[in-house]
Amino acid sequence: MESVETVVVGAGVIGLASARELARSGREVMVLDAADAMGTGISSRNSEVIHAGIYYPPGSLKARLCVAGRTLLYDYCRSRHVEFRACGKLIVAVSDDDHDVLSRLRQRAMANGVDDLALLAAADVATLEPELETRGALLSPSTGIIDSHGLMLALLGEAQAAGAWLALGSPVRSIVAGANALLVTVEGRESLILEARELVNAAGLGAQHLASVTTGLDPLHVPALHLARGSYFTLSGPSPFSRLVYPTPVAGGLGVHATLDLAGRCRFGPDVEWVNDISFDVDPARAHAFRDAVRRYWPGLPDDALAPDYSGIRPKLRTSGDSDFRIDGPEEHGTGGLVNLFGIESPGLTASLAIARLVVHKLDAWKRR
């Protein structure tokens, strides 16, 4: 049996941000991931958008951590030379009813501390993005895009510089929570049992399963998991837009929107498809629905201009209504030294540094008990 002060399960952006923050606090940290590379799950299958904090209910973890995390993330990218661009985004109105939606979104954003949004008339939108056909839009200048892999490399580098180490190909099979330690059974190239004082469950899509095999954690503290697959399609040819373009939100997501990568390529997505199993296949037939959705705000989309790209799966805690993050420490579930992160979907990338600070806060509070 080997001993380590803190184990982080999951080497995605949340796990790596947490490992960095924990290691910088003076802890001995080991990061475990079942995959053979870091960030192969949710962290590598999203829109790579830095969100402003517009959509989330005031007071929710998503709202608070997104707004705080956005500032932290922009500062971090500048100081660590992680590539990003604050390109801004437009949430567009394509019908008269959408004007009311935009007004409500602006009010919600202001309640969250996002005070830089501007309501634009259709003529103003046409000046900014001539290809769009709208009845107005909400402009968010603080929305941006980021190199998520570069961010994870930077976080890992800092965590390792502070003494943390990463073990890939190391799936965690079970955890036994005792009075003063957690026994972590790890399988893979070498099977071993780790004795840890603290454990952070940042396993993404596997977080509920990991919690369910944690002896000593009441199953009542493991929420149900609902899988929402979102597919993306790439646009052939140059991007018609210089900003991100979003429709008004839909149930389960933000609608099929136009996103850009740092090379200027345009892709559309994600849609929402409730699934029972984790599969990242993209059905080419979904292009028909994508074309219909995109042509509501860009009628000039050419036929056969969309090609299947990739998909991601969001770990939802609800299938209707607002689904918030769950970040449960000992104060919530009563199991010493354990923090479980459930439902960390968008805006998890934006909020990652703020989430990491909250994780450390919860563990520090437990240590001071």
C-alpha positions in Angstrom: 0.0 0.0 0.0 1.2 3.5 -0.9 0.2 6.7 0.8 -0.4 10.1 -0.8 -2.1 13.1 0.8 -4.6 14.0 -2.1 -5.9 12.0 -5.0 -7.6 13.7 -7.9 -9.5 11.3 -10.2 -9.9 12.7 -13.7 -7.3 14.5 -15.9 -9.7 16.8 -17.7 -9.7 20.6 -17.3 -11.5 20.4 -13.9 -9.2 17.7 -12.5 -6.1 19.5 -13.7 -7.2 22.9 -12.4 -8.0 21.3 -9.1 -4.7 19.5 -9.0 -2.9 22.7 -9.7 -4.7 24.6 -6.9 -4.2 21.7 -4.5 -0.5 21.4 -5.2 0.0 25.1 -4.9 -1.6 25.0 -1.5 1.3 22.7 -0.4 -0.5 19.3 -0.7 1.1 16.1 -2.2 -1.2 15.4 -5.2 -1.6 12.4 -7.5 -3.9 12.7 -10.5 -5.3 9.4 -11.8 -7.1 8.9 -15.2 -8.3 5.7 -16.9 -7.4 7.0 -20.3 -3.9 7.0 -21.9 -4.0 10.8 -22.4 -5.3 13.8 -20.5 -8.5 15.5 -21.4 -10.0 12.9 -23.6 -13.6 13.2 -22.3 -15.8 16.3 -21.9 -12.8 18.6 -22.0 -11.9 17.7 -25.6 -15.5 17.6 -26.9 -17.0 21.0 -26.4 -17.2 24.4 -28.2 -14.1 25.8 -26.5 -16.1 28.9 -25.6 -15.3 31.3 -22.7 -18.8 32.2 -21.5 -19.8 35.5 -20.0 -22.3 34.2 -17.5 -25.6 35.1 -19.2 -27.9 32.1 -19.1 -27.7 30.7 -15.5 -30.1 31.4 -12.7 -28.9 34.1 -10.3 -27.2 32.6 -7.3 -26.6 29.2 -8.9 -23.2 27.7 -8.9 -23.1 28.0 -12.7 -23.7 31.7 -12.5 -21.3 32.5 -9.7 -18.5 30.2 -10.9 -18.8 31.2 -14.5 -18.6 34.9 -13.8 -15.7 34.5 -11.4 -14.0 31.9 -13.6 -14.2 34.0 -16.7 -12.1 36.8 -15.2 -9.7 34.2 -13.7 -9.4 32.4 -17.0 -8.7 35.5 -19.2 -6.0 36.6 -16.7 -4.5 33.1 -16.6 -4.4 32.9 -20.4 -2.6 36.2 -20.6 -0.1 35.3 -17.9 0.6 31.8 -19.1 0.5 32.5 -22.9 -2.5 30.2 -23.5 -4.0 31.2 -26.9 -7.5 32.8 -26.8 -9.5 35.5 -28.5 -12.2 37.6 -27.0 -14.2 37.7 -30.2 -17.6 38.4 -28.7 -20.9 36.8 -29.6 -24.4 37.7 -30.8 -27.5 36.0 -29.4 -29.9 36.7 -32.3 -33.6 37.3 -32.5 -35.3 35.7 -35.5 -38.9 36.3 -34.5 -40.8 38.9 -32.5 -41.1 36.5 -29.6 -37.3 36.4 -29.4 -37.1 40.0 -28.3 -38.8 39.1 -25.0 -36.3 36.3 -24.6 -33.3 38.6 -25.2 -34.7 41.1 -22.7 -35.1 38.4 -20.0 -31.5 37.1 -20.8 -30.1 40.6 -20.3 -31.9 41.0 -17.0 -30.7 37.6 -15.8 -27.1 38.4 -16.9 -27.2 41.7 -15.0 -28.3 39.9 -11.9 -25.3 37.6 -12.4 -22.9 40.6 -12.6 -22.6 40.7 -16.4 -23.1 44.4 -17.2 -21.5 44.8 -20.6 -24.3 43.4 -22.8 -25.9 45.6 -25.5 -29.3 45.2 -27.2 -28.8 45.8 -31.0 -31.4 46.7 -33.6 -31.4 44.6 -36.8 -29.6 47.3 -38.7 -26.8 47.3 -36.2 -26.5 43.5 -36.4 -26.3 43.7 -40.2 -23.4 46.2 -39.9 -21.5 43.8 -37.6 -22.3 40.6 -39.4 -23.8 41.2 -42.9 -24.6 37.6 -43.5 -27.1 37.4 -40.6 -30.8 37.9 -41.0 -32.2 38.9 -37.7 -34.7 41.2 -35.9 -32.0 42.3 -33.5 -29.5 40.7 -31.1 -27.9 40.8 -27.7 -24.1 41.5 -28.0 -21.8 39.9 -25.5 -18.3 41.4 -26.0 -16.7 39.4 -23.1 -17.4 36.0 -24.7 -14.4 34.4 -26.3 -12.7 31.2 -27.5 -9.8 29.3 -26.1 -7.3 26.6 -26.9 -8.6 24.1 -24.4 -5.7 21.7 -24.9 -3.2 24.5 -24.4 -5.0 25.4 -21.2 -4.8 21.8 -19.9 -1.1 21.6 -20.8 -0.5 24.8 -18.8 -2.5 23.6 -15.8 -0.7 20.3 -15.8 2.7 22.0 -16.1 2.0 24.2 -13.1 0.6 21.3 -11.1 3.7 19.2 -11.8 6.0 22.2 -11.0 4.3 22.3 -7.6 5.0 18.6 -7.0 1.9 16.9 -8.4 2.2 13.9 -10.7 0.0 12.3 -13.3 -0.7 8.6 -13.7 -2.5 7.7 -16.9 -4.0 4.3 -17.7 -5.0 4.1 -14.1 -8.7 3.4 -13.6 -10.1 3.6 -10.1 -12.2 0.5 -9.3 -13.3 1.3 -5.8 -12.9 3.6 -2.8 -13.4 2.8 0.8 -13.9 5.8 3.0 -12.7 5.3 6.6 -12.5 7.6 9.6 -9.2 9.1 8.7 -8.3 8.0 5.2 -9.7 6.8 1.9 -8.4 3.6 0.4 -8.4 3.8 -3.4 -8.1 0.6 -5.5 -6.3 1.4 -8.8 -6.1 -1.0 -11.7 -4.2 -0.8 -15.0 -0.6 -1.4 -15.8 0.1 -1.9 -12.1 -2.7 -2.6 -9.6 -2.3 -1.0 -6.2 -4.1 0.4 -3.3 -3.5 4.0 -2.3 -4.2 5.4 1.1 -5.2 9.1 0.7 -6.2 11.8 3.2 -8.4 13.5 0.5 -9.9 12.6 -2.8 -11.5 14.8 -5.5 -13.8 13.0 -7.8 -13.5 15.0 -11.1 -14.3 12.0 -13.3 -16.7 13.8 -15.5 -19.1 11.3 -17.2 -17.8 8.7 -14.7 -18.3 10.7 -11.6 -21.6 9.1 -10.6 -20.2 5.6 -11.1 -17.1 6.4 -9.0 -19.3 7.8 -6.3 -21.5 4.6 -6.4 -18.4 2.4 -5.7 -17.4 4.5 -2.8 -18.1 2.6 0.4 -19.0 4.9 3.2 -20.8 7.4 1.0 -24.6 7.3 1.4 -26.1 6.5 -2.1 -28.6 9.3 -1.4 -25.7 11.7 -2.2 -25.2 10.3 -5.7 -27.6 12.1 -8.2 -29.0 10.5 -11.3 -27.0 11.0 -14.5 -28.7 11.9 -17.8 -26.6 11.9 -21.0 -27.2 14.6 -23.6 -25.2 14.1 -26.7 -24.4 17.2 -28.9 -23.1 16.8 -32.4 -21.1 19.3 -34.4 -20.9 19.9 -38.1 -18.1 21.8 -39.8 -18.7 24.4 -42.5 -16.8 24.0 -45.7 -15.1 27.2 -46.9 -14.4 30.4 -45.0 -16.5 31.5 -42.1 -19.2 34.1 -42.8 -18.9 35.4 -39.3 -16.2 37.1 -37.2 -18.1 36.5 -33.9 -19.9 33.6 -32.4 -23.6 33.5 -33.3 -26.2 31.9 -30.9 -29.9 31.5 -31.3 -32.1 31.9 -28.3 -31.8 28.9 -25.9 -33.7 25.6 -26.3 -34.6 22.9 -23.8 -31.4 21.2 -22.7 -29.0 23.5 -24.4 -28.1 26.8 -26.0 -29.3 26.0 -29.5 -27.3 25.1 -32.7 -24.9 28.0 -32.7 -22.0 29.1 -34.9 -18.6 28.8 -33.2 -15.1 29.6 -34.4 -11.8 28.0 -33.6 -8.6 30.0 -33.3 -7.8 29.3 -36.9 -11.0 31.0 -38.0 -12.8 27.9 -39.0 -16.6 27.8 -38.4 -18.6 24.9 -37.1 -22.2 24.6 -35.9 -23.5 22.8 -32.8 -24.3 21.3 -30.5 -27.8 20.0 -30.8 -29.4 18.0 -28.0 -30.0 14.2 -28.2 -30.8 12.3 -25.1 -29.0 9.0 -25.1 -28.6 6.0 -22.8 -25.1 5.1 -23.7 -21.8 6.9 -24.2 -21.1 7.0 -28.0 -19.5 9.8 -29.9 -20.7 8.8 -33.4 -22.1 11.7 -35.5 -25.0 10.7 -37.7 -24.6 12.5 -41.1 -28.4 12.5 -41.4 -28.6 15.1 -38.6 -27.3 17.6 -41.1 -30.8 18.2 -42.3 -32.0 19.4 -39.0 -28.8 21.5 -38.6 -29.4 23.2 -41.9 -32.9 24.1 -40.9 -31.7 25.5 -37.6 -28.8 27.5 -39.0 -30.9 28.9 -41.9 -33.2 30.6 -39.4 -30.4 33.2 -38.8 -28.2 32.5 -41.8 -30.4 31.9 -44.8 -27.3 31.9 -47.1 -26.0 28.6 -45.8 -25.2 26.7 -49.0 -26.6 23.2 -49.7 -24.1 20.4 -48.8 -21.8 22.8 -46.9 -22.0 20.9 -43.6 -19.8 17.9 -42.8 -20.0 15.8 -39.7 -17.2 16.7 -37.3 -17.4 15.4 -33.7 -19.8 15.1 -30.7 -19.7 15.5 -27.0 -21.8 14.3 -24.1 -23.0 16.5 -21.4 -23.6 15.0 -17.9 -27.0 16.5 -17.0 -28.5 16.1 -13.6 -32.0 16.9 -14.9 -33.8 16.4 -18.2 -35.9 19.6 -17.8 -35.4 23.0 -16.3 -32.1 24.4 -15.1 -29.5 21.8 -14.3 -26.9 23.3 -11.9 -23.4 22.0 -10.9 -23.1 19.8 -7.8 -19.9 20.2 -5.9 -20.4 18.2 -2.7 -17.8 18.2 0.1 -17.9 16.7 3.6 -20.3 19.4 4.7 -22.8 18.2 2.2 -22.4 14.4 2.4 -20.6 13.8 5.7 -17.8 11.7 4.2 -14.5 13.1 5.4 -11.9 14.2 2.8 -14.1 13.6 -0.2 -15.3 16.1 -2.8 -17.6 14.9 -5.6 -18.2 17.0 -8.7 -21.4 16.1 -10.6 -23.0 17.6 -13.6 -19.9 19.6 -14.6 -20.9 20.6 -18.2 -20.9 24.0 -19.8 -19.7 26.5 -18.5 -17.3 24.1 -16.7 -14.4 25.1 -19.0 -14.9 28.8 -18.3 -15.5 28.1 -14.5 -12.6 25.7 -14.1 -10.3 27.9 -12.1 -13.1 29.1 -9.8 -14.3 25.5 -9.4 -10.8 24.5 -8.3 -10.7 27.2 -5.7 -14.1 26.0 -4.3 -12.8 22.4 -4.2 -9.8 23.6 -2.1 -12.0 25.7 0.1 -14.2 22.7 0.9 -11.2 20.5 1.8 -9.6 23.3 3.9 -12.9 23.7 5.8 -13.0 20.0 6.5 -9.3 20.0 7.7 -10.1 22.9 10.1 -13.1 21.1 11.6 
